[in-house]
Amino acid sequence: MSELLFGVAGVPKGARGTSSEAGVDRVRELGLDAIELAWVRGARMGEEAARSLGEHARRRGVLLTAHAAYYINLNAETKEKRAKSRNYILQAARTGALCGVRSVVFHAASYMGRDPEDAYRVVKDQVEEVAGILREEGNPVTLRPETTGKPSQFGSLEEVLRLCAEVEGLAPCIDLAHLHARSGGAFNSYEEFVEALRRVEEALGREALKDLHIHLSGISYTSKGERKHLMLSDSDLHYGKVLEALCRLGVRGVVICESPDQAADAQLLQHTYRELCGSG
Ligand SMILES: [Zn+2]
């Protein structure tokens, strides 16, 4: 990608209605660039509706991504539950392809008390199967496992990068608020953000920084990790330092904001980034 785009998760406040189309229109009105469709209970859209949403977004020049279901756990105890989880990702990628989403983001798994290395192998098998099926179908959507906010969840930076390096068709979703919360307050300085981005580059090559998917919002946390998303101004996360690191390393791609008023914070991020970095 040639730019760093800023967008929102879900239909933002102030939209005229609750439809994704209304969300797209609001994003355009606000001068933002992207919307991450919140398919957190599954992608339930029919084929015609998906195609028409895609057309609507293209006409307005708004980039679409999607967030797959929250129930996904590729490390679930039973075969049936793992199959269901694979299906949620397949369904999101198939519906996503119909409406032209660029990426489908998902939380891969919980450890379920397993050794992280064992969990990794189970998750990798599942993701390989899903990616293989989508490749055979000619599905162009990029699957993006996300760095998660709790140490009980699969999804440290290392795990996400390793998965993306080892499975074809994957790229990371780096949720910087989650990394901050997961680590109990680390990942909060310019140096740490640069270091995290350097690790992306080392694992996946320079091109990964030229098409990166980032989540950024305020967050509160305890020793068990993420508690809830907050507005950036109510959080201790140094988002300005994140933006500085993104600017300095020439990162391109999409930054999606998940704060409670996601549009206001996405605009704050976009504005701050432009001040720090020229027009980007
Ligand atoms: Zn997420």
Residues whose N, C-alpha, C, O or C-beta is under 5 A from the ligand:
A	BS01	ZN	E146
